[in-house]
Amino acid sequence: MTTNPLHTAGNVVPPLDDDLADVLDRLTGIHAGINLIRDGIRLLALDRHSADKTQTLLAALAGSSEGADVLTVIGRLVARLSTADTNPALRTLPLDRQKLAQQHGEQALFALTDPWLHQHASEASGSISQY
């Protein structure tokens, strides 16, 4: 018997808050890949999860100590897209612009993989297993 029944009428998953819904809406139509990400985030936000699944999701989104999370993947993608060696669309830019784009992409990767940025999601995930 559980002390916190999950599937009760009073325990429905609420709709998206205005801030999250607004950001998702503003990302509409940029690229099919972004639309898939939006759909995935919407599903994650509105789906019913167990405490164990929530713990796993928090770690997978931004709280992995091993760098196996969505935030790290986004950082790596930003670095890839901003580098002419891995994004041929940038090869037509002047060399100084290519290098500047690459530098900013590398800085974004550094920032998005900073352990401090992942710390709070990791602690949120860890706090769930402590009950």
C-alpha positions in Angstrom: 0.0 0.0 0.0 1.3 3.4 -0.9 1.0 6.5 1.2 0.9 8.8 -1.9 -1.5 7.4 -4.5 -0.6 8.7 -7.9 -3.7 8.1 -10.0 -6.5 10.0 -8.2 -8.9 12.6 -9.5 -7.2 15.2 -7.3 -3.8 14.3 -8.6 -4.1 15.1 -12.3 -1.1 16.5 -14.1 -1.7 20.3 -14.5 -1.5 22.0 -17.9 1.6 23.8 -18.9 2.3 27.0 -17.1 2.3 30.1 -19.3 6.1 30.6 -19.3 6.9 27.1 -20.5 4.0 27.1 -23.0 5.2 30.5 -24.4 8.8 29.4 -24.9 7.6 26.2 -26.6 5.3 28.2 -28.9 8.0 30.7 -29.8 10.2 27.8 -31.0 7.5 26.6 -33.5 8.5 26.2 -37.1 12.3 26.8 -36.9 13.2 23.3 -37.9 11.6 19.8 -37.8 14.2 18.8 -35.2 13.3 21.7 -32.9 9.6 20.7 -33.4 10.5 17.2 -32.2 12.3 18.6 -29.2 9.3 20.8 -28.4 7.0 17.8 -28.7 9.3 15.8 -26.4 9.4 18.5 -23.8 5.6 18.9 -23.9 5.2 15.2 -23.5 7.6 15.1 -20.6 5.9 18.0 -18.9 2.3 16.7 -19.3 2.9 12.9 -18.9 2.3 11.2 -15.5 5.5 10.0 -13.9 6.4 7.9 -10.9 8.9 9.3 -8.4 11.5 6.9 -9.8 10.9 8.0 -13.4 11.0 11.7 -12.3 14.4 11.1 -10.6 15.7 9.5 -13.8 14.3 12.3 -16.0 15.9 15.0 -13.9 19.2 13.4 -14.2 18.8 12.7 -18.0 17.7 16.3 -18.7 20.4 18.2 -16.8 21.7 16.4 -13.8 24.1 13.6 -15.0 27.5 13.7 -13.3 28.8 11.7 -16.2 27.7 14.2 -18.9 25.0 11.9 -20.2 22.2 14.4 -20.2 20.2 16.6 -22.6 21.9 19.8 -21.5 25.3 18.3 -22.5 24.0 17.1 -25.8 22.7 20.6 -26.6 26.1 22.1 -25.7 27.8 19.6 -28.0 25.3 20.3 -30.8 25.9 24.1 -30.5 29.6 23.5 -30.8 29.1 21.3 -33.8 26.8 23.7 -35.6 29.0 26.7 -35.0 32.1 25.0 -36.4 32.8 25.2 -40.2 34.6 21.8 -40.0 31.3 20.1 -39.0 28.8 22.5 -40.6 29.5 23.1 -44.2 27.1 26.1 -44.3 29.7 28.2 -42.4 32.5 27.5 -44.9 31.3 30.4 -47.1 31.9 32.9 -44.3 35.2 34.8 -44.1 37.7 32.9 -42.1 37.6 35.4 -39.2 33.8 35.0 -38.9 34.2 31.2 -39.0 36.7 31.3 -36.2 34.5 33.7 -34.2 31.4 31.5 -34.6 33.5 28.5 -33.5 34.9 30.3 -30.5 31.4 31.2 -29.3 30.2 27.7 -29.9 33.1 26.3 -27.8 32.3 28.8 -25.1 28.7 27.7 -25.1 29.8 24.1 -24.8 32.1 25.0 -21.9 29.2 26.8 -20.1 26.6 24.2 -20.8 28.9 21.4 -19.5 30.0 23.2 -16.4 29.4 20.9 -13.5 27.9 23.7 -11.5 25.1 24.2 -14.1 24.2 20.5 -13.6 24.4 20.5 -9.8 20.9 21.6 -9.0 19.2 19.1 -11.3 21.5 16.4 -9.9 20.5 17.4 -6.4 16.8 17.5 -7.2 17.1 14.0 -8.7 19.1 12.8 -5.7 16.6 14.2 -3.2 13.8 12.1 -4.6 15.6 8.9 -3.7 16.1 10.0 -0.1 12.5 9.5 1.0 
